[in-house]
Amino acid sequence: MLRVLLLSLAISTTASVASQAEPFNIYMIVHRAGSGADDGFRDYLKANGVDATFVLRDMENDRSRLPGYIEEIKALKPDLVYTQTTSVTRAAVGRLTEADPDKHVLDIPIVFAMVSFPVRSQLAPENPDPDGPMISKRNLTGVRHVVSNPVRLNAMRAYMPFRKLGMLYDRSSGAQRRTEASMQALAEEVGLEFVSDSPTEPKVERDPAQIEPTLRRLKQEGVDFLYIPPSNFFGAHAELVTRIATELGLPTFCGVETLIRQHCMTGLVSPLYAVGQFAGFKAEQILTGGKDPGQIPIETLSRFSFVVNMKTAHKLKVYPPMEILRFAQFIKTGADS
């Protein structure tokens, strides 16, 4: 259903594609390959007749590569740049108060996918009208992929009753620290106990070897349900994080589809392929519609998927209630039976 809705968005712009003389050049920087968003982006453009060639750069979670990619973009001068995740996007355009034409790409349209909080990350200014659109007023637009924390907590409580909520987070990230504080406040507001722990520390190199002992500490704290938020660090070690949690008998609720397709039990997510398609639609508006990226709203999908990994649910013997069975998407991947 989401794919049909997204593909229908481009009907009004297809007439302009016919006049395209040469393929557009699109430079893509991805934090990690295989997210699904990148395929959705390319597939959308192809399906809607936007002829394009792609230069793909996979940073493989190595941020030291980003300055070299920025220099390559400046040399190649593509028609558009696609960025995946907050850290990649911030490296490309810089924070609002730090944008520097010598260090960042400020004269080429950039479309991002998988950025959680564009305003909080200082990629876009806050709109004084809380009901108004989020626009960057610079060479940037894109698609968010996150569900709000209150909606997530409600989804967890709909899946099963519990008293103590645990959270695994990346303390080295300012955004993750703010998310942890938000979840704690929400949990306490509805009368839940809250326990959080992190395998990382600010200004210290992140070590995946610390993931297992951190999860064991959360298990020892007696958490009933473990929330694992969207995180580049956890995404890079998705199999390890979710497998250890499942082996410890921890029911997990994850904030991104990549983790659920490993061993995470459930989550409410924006399908990443659809996120990429929506980003493709915004790229089409720029490339063939001549629109200013700084005036194209930064948006998230209007519908989310409640995904349940039945293989993990079966292993933990924690099954979704009948209410969720009526609308959830079920997958069987990751954990052994």
C-alpha positions as CSV (number, residue, x, y, z in Angstrom):
1,M,0.0,0.0,0.0
2,L,2.8,2.5,0.9
3,R,4.6,1.8,-2.4
4,V,1.4,2.5,-4.4
5,L,0.8,5.7,-2.6
6,L,4.3,6.9,-3.0
7,L,4.5,6.0,-6.7
8,S,1.3,7.9,-7.3
9,L,2.8,11.1,-6.0
10,A,4.8,11.6,-9.2
11,I,2.0,11.7,-11.8
12,S,2.0,15.4,-12.0
13,T,5.7,15.6,-12.9
14,T,6.1,12.9,-15.5
15,A,5.5,15.3,-18.4
16,S,8.8,17.2,-17.6
17,V,10.8,14.0,-17.8
18,A,10.2,13.6,-21.5
19,S,12.3,16.7,-22.2
20,Q,15.4,15.4,-20.3
21,A,18.3,15.4,-22.8
22,E,21.0,13.6,-20.8
23,P,21.0,11.4,-17.7
24,F,21.2,13.3,-14.4
25,N,24.3,12.6,-12.4
26,I,23.5,11.6,-8.8
27,Y,26.2,11.1,-6.1
28,M,25.1,8.8,-3.3
29,I,26.8,8.5,0.1
30,V,25.5,5.7,2.4
31,H,26.4,5.1,6.0
32,R,26.0,1.4,5.4
33,A,24.8,-0.6,2.4
34,G,21.7,-2.8,2.5
35,S,19.3,-0.5,4.4
36,G,16.6,-0.7,1.7
37,A,16.2,3.1,1.5
38,D,18.9,3.4,-1.3
39,D,17.1,0.8,-3.4
40,G,13.8,2.6,-2.9
41,F,15.4,5.9,-4.0
42,R,16.9,4.4,-7.2
43,D,13.8,2.3,-8.0
44,Y,11.5,5.3,-7.7
45,L,13.5,7.4,-10.1
46,K,13.7,4.5,-12.7
47,A,10.0,3.7,-12.4
48,N,9.1,7.3,-13.0
49,G,11.3,7.8,-16.1
50,V,14.0,9.9,-14.5
51,D,17.1,8.8,-16.3
52,A,20.1,9.0,-14.0
53,T,23.6,7.6,-13.5
54,F,24.8,7.0,-9.9
55,V,28.1,7.3,-8.1
56,L,27.7,5.2,-5.0
57,R,30.1,5.6,-2.0
58,D,29.6,3.3,1.0
59,M,31.4,4.7,4.0
60,E,31.1,1.4,5.8
61,N,30.6,3.2,9.2
62,D,34.1,4.9,8.7
63,R,33.5,8.6,9.2
64,S,37.1,9.4,8.3
65,R,36.1,8.8,4.6
66,L,33.6,11.6,4.5
67,P,36.0,14.6,3.8
68,G,37.3,12.7,0.8
69,Y,33.7,12.2,-0.5
70,I,33.0,15.9,-0.1
71,E,36.1,16.8,-2.1
72,E,35.0,14.3,-4.8
73,I,31.5,15.9,-5.0
74,K,33.1,19.3,-5.4
75,A,35.2,18.0,-8.3
76,L,32.4,16.0,-10.0
77,K,29.7,18.6,-9.6
78,P,26.8,16.2,-9.8
79,D,23.2,17.3,-10.3
80,L,22.1,16.0,-6.9
81,V,23.6,14.4,-3.8
82,Y,21.8,11.7,-1.9
83,T,22.9,11.2,1.8
84,Q,21.9,8.4,4.2
85,T,21.8,9.1,7.9
86,T,22.3,12.2,10.0
87,S,26.1,12.0,10.3
88,V,26.6,11.7,6.5
89,T,24.1,14.6,5.9
90,R,25.7,16.8,8.5
91,A,29.2,16.1,7.0
92,A,27.8,17.1,3.6
93,V,26.1,20.4,4.4
94,G,27.3,21.3,7.9
95,R,25.2,22.5,10.8
96,L,23.2,25.7,10.2
97,T,25.7,27.8,12.2
98,E,28.8,26.1,10.9
99,A,28.2,25.7,7.1
100,D,31.4,26.5,5.3
101,P,31.7,26.5,1.5
102,D,35.3,25.2,1.8
103,K,34.3,22.2,3.9
104,H,30.7,21.5,2.9
105,V,28.5,21.2,-0.2
106,L,26.3,24.3,-0.3
107,D,25.7,24.8,-4.0
108,I,24.3,21.4,-5.1
109,P,20.9,20.1,-4.1
110,I,21.0,17.4,-1.4
111,V,18.2,14.9,-0.5
112,F,18.6,12.8,2.6
113,A,17.0,9.7,3.9
114,M,17.1,8.2,7.4
115,V,17.7,11.4,9.3
116,S,15.9,11.2,12.7
117,F,15.7,14.8,13.9
118,P,16.7,17.5,11.3
119,V,16.0,20.4,13.6
120,R,17.7,18.9,16.6
121,S,20.7,18.0,14.4
122,Q,20.9,21.6,13.2
123,L,20.3,20.7,9.6
124,A,17.1,22.8,9.4
125,P,15.7,25.7,11.5
126,E,12.7,25.2,13.8
127,N,9.5,26.5,12.4
128,P,7.9,29.0,14.9
129,D,4.5,27.6,13.7
130,P,4.4,24.1,15.3
131,D,1.8,23.1,12.7
132,G,3.8,24.5,9.8
133,P,6.1,22.5,7.4
134,M,9.7,21.8,8.2
135,I,11.8,23.5,5.5
136,S,15.6,24.0,5.5
137,K,15.8,27.3,3.5
138,R,19.1,25.9,2.2
139,N,20.2,23.3,-0.4
140,L,18.6,20.5,1.5
141,T,15.4,18.4,1.9
142,G,14.7,14.8,2.7
143,V,12.7,12.2,4.6
144,R,12.7,11.4,8.2
145,H,12.3,7.7,9.2
146,V,11.4,7.8,12.9
147,V,8.2,7.4,14.9
148,S,7.7,9.7,17.9
149,N,8.6,8.4,21.3
150,P,5.1,8.7,22.7
151,V,3.7,6.6,19.8
152,R,6.5,4.0,20.3
153,L,5.8,3.7,24.0
154,N,2.1,3.2,23.3
155,A,2.9,0.5,20.8
156,M,5.1,-1.3,23.3
157,R,2.3,-1.3,25.9
158,A,-0.2,-2.5,23.2
159,Y,2.1,-5.5,22.5
160,M,2.3,-6.7,26.1
161,P,1.9,-5.5,29.7
162,F,5.1,-4.8,31.5
163,R,6.3,-2.9,34.6
164,K,10.0,-2.1,33.9
165,L,11.2,-0.6,30.6
166,G,14.8,-1.0,29.7
167,M,16.7,1.1,27.1
168,L,19.9,0.4,25.3
169,Y,21.3,3.6,23.9
170,D,24.5,5.1,22.5
171,R,25.7,7.6,25.1
172,S,28.4,9.0,22.8
173,S,25.6,10.6,20.7
174,G,23.9,13.8,21.9
175,A,20.7,12.8,20.1
176,Q,20.7,9.5,21.8
177,R,21.1,11.1,25.2
178,R,18.2,13.3,24.5
179,T,16.1,10.4,23.4
180,E,17.0,8.5,26.6
181,A,15.9,11.4,28.7
182,S,12.6,11.7,26.7
183,M,11.8,8.0,27.1
184,Q,12.6,8.1,30.8
185,A,10.1,11.0,31.3
186,L,7.4,9.3,29.2
187,A,7.9,6.0,31.1
188,E,7.7,7.6,34.5
189,E,4.6,9.6,33.4
190,V,2.6,6.4,32.8
191,G,3.9,4.7,36.0
192,L,6.6,2.5,34.5
193,E,10.0,1.8,36.1
194,F,12.8,2.8,33.7
195,V,16.4,1.5,33.4
196,S,18.9,2.5,30.8
197,D,22.5,1.6,30.0
198,S,25.0,2.3,27.2
199,P,28.0,0.4,25.8
200,T,29.6,3.8,24.8
201,E,30.8,7.0,26.3
202,P,31.3,10.5,24.9
203,K,34.7,11.1,23.3
204,V,35.7,7.5,23.5
205,E,36.0,5.2,20.6
206,R,32.9,2.9,20.4
207,D,33.7,-0.7,21.1
208,P,31.2,-3.4,20.0
209,A,32.7,-5.7,22.6
210,Q,30.9,-3.6,25.2
211,I,27.5,-4.5,23.8
212,E,27.1,-7.9,25.4
213,P,28.1,-6.9,29.0
214,T,25.8,-3.9,28.8
215,L,22.9,-6.1,27.8
216,R,23.7,-8.5,30.6
217,R,23.5,-5.6,33.1
218,L,20.1,-4.7,31.8
219,K,19.0,-8.3,32.1
220,Q,20.3,-8.3,35.7
221,E,18.2,-5.2,36.4
222,G,15.1,-7.2,35.6
223,V,13.8,-5.3,32.6
224,D,10.6,-6.7,31.2
225,F,10.8,-5.0,27.7
226,L,14.0,-3.6,26.1
227,Y,13.8,-0.6,23.7
228,I,16.7,-0.3,21.2
229,P,16.4,3.1,19.3
230,P,17.6,3.9,15.8
231,S,21.4,4.3,16.1
232,N,24.2,4.1,13.5
233,F,26.3,2.1,16.0
234,F,23.6,-0.4,16.8
235,G,22.7,-0.6,13.1
236,A,26.3,-1.4,12.2
237,H,26.1,-4.3,14.8
238,A,22.5,-5.2,14.3
239,E,23.0,-9.0,14.3
240,L,25.1,-8.9,17.5
241,V,22.9,-6.5,19.4
242,T,19.6,-8.3,18.7
243,R,21.0,-11.8,18.9
244,I,22.5,-11.3,22.4
245,A,19.3,-9.7,23.7
246,T,17.3,-12.6,22.4
247,E,19.7,-15.2,23.9
248,L,19.4,-13.4,27.2
249,G,15.6,-13.8,27.0
250,L,14.9,-10.0,26.6
251,P,11.8,-9.1,24.5
252,T,13.0,-6.2,22.3
253,F,11.2,-3.3,20.7
254,C,13.3,-1.7,18.0
255,G,13.1,1.7,16.3
256,V,14.3,0.7,12.8
257,E,13.4,-2.1,10.4
258,T,17.0,-3.3,10.0
259,L,17.1,-4.6,13.6
260,I,13.8,-6.3,13.4
261,R,15.0,-8.2,10.3
262,Q,17.8,-9.6,12.5
263,H,16.6,-10.9,15.9
264,C,14.6,-8.0,17.4
265,M,11.1,-9.1,18.4
266,T,9.0,-6.2,17.2
267,G,8.9,-2.5,16.4
268,L,6.8,0.3,14.9
269,V,8.8,1.5,11.9
270,S,8.8,3.4,8.6
271,P,9.6,0.8,6.0
272,L,13.0,1.9,4.7
273,Y,12.3,1.1,1.1
274,A,9.3,3.4,1.2
275,V,11.5,6.1,2.9
276,G,13.8,5.9,-0.1
277,Q,11.0,6.1,-2.5
278,F,9.7,9.3,-0.8
279,A,13.2,10.7,-1.0
280,G,13.2,9.8,-4.7
281,F,10.0,11.8,-5.2
282,K,11.7,14.8,-3.6
283,A,14.7,14.3,-5.9
284,E,12.4,14.2,-8.9
285,Q,10.8,17.5,-7.8
286,I,14.2,19.1,-7.9
287,L,15.7,17.5,-11.0
288,T,12.7,17.6,-13.4
289,G,10.4,20.0,-11.6
290,G,13.0,22.7,-11.0
291,K,12.0,23.2,-7.4
292,D,14.2,24.7,-4.7
293,P,15.2,22.0,-2.2
294,G,15.2,24.6,0.5
295,Q,11.4,25.1,0.0
296,I,10.4,21.4,-0.3
297,P,9.1,20.2,3.1
298,I,11.2,17.7,5.1
299,E,8.7,15.0,5.9
300,T,8.1,11.6,7.4
301,L,5.8,8.9,6.1
302,S,2.2,9.3,7.2
303,R,1.8,5.5,7.9
304,F,4.0,3.1,9.9
305,S,4.3,-0.6,10.0
306,F,3.9,-2.7,13.2
307,V,6.4,-5.4,12.4
308,V,6.7,-8.7,14.4
309,N,9.6,-11.1,14.0
310,M,7.6,-14.3,14.7
311,K,10.8,-16.4,14.9
312,T,12.0,-14.3,17.8
313,A,8.5,-14.1,19.4
314,H,8.3,-17.9,19.3
315,K,11.8,-18.4,20.8
316,L,10.9,-16.0,23.7
317,K,7.3,-17.3,23.9
318,V,6.0,-13.7,23.9
319,Y,3.3,-13.6,21.2
320,P,1.4,-10.5,20.0
321,P,-2.2,-10.0,21.2
322,M,-5.2,-10.5,18.9
323,E,-5.6,-6.7,18.4
324,I,-2.1,-6.5,16.8
325,L,-2.6,-9.7,14.8
326,R,-5.2,-7.9,12.7
327,F,-2.9,-5.3,11.3
328,A,0.8,-6.2,12.0
329,Q,3.3,-7.3,9.4
330,F,4.9,-10.6,10.2
331,I,8.4,-11.8,9.3
332,K,10.4,-14.9,10.1
333,T,14.1,-14.1,10.1
334,G,17.1,-14.1,12.4
335,A,16.7,-16.2,15.6
336,D,16.9,-19.9,15.5
337,S,13.8,-21.9,16.3
